Amino acid sequence: MLALGVGAILGPASAGLLMEWLGPNGFLWDLAIMHVVMVAFGLYCIRVHPTRDSDEQGHYVMTPSDTAPLGTAWAEEATQDFGQLELKLSGDGESSESA
């Protein structure tokens, strides 16, 4: 329904047909049927495509929507190098003060 504008093509036609057959209530029936189809498709996808373990998933890096392609590539590269993701706080581990 939502892929490639199929819903935009079939939605008005199916709503029109149901409204012709059932009157004004046909529109609500059309909405109900479309929602049931979307829920059924979602449940189907959940059963067929199991989720991946957290070890297999990548890290998420939030970048602004207006980030240049080079900035996006840098963010992806940073997530692949785990050393860059660790924060070193001054209170952790060895102190940086010299005695």
Helices and strands as residue ranges (DSSP letters): G 3-5, H 6-22, H 25-48, H 69-80, H 82-85
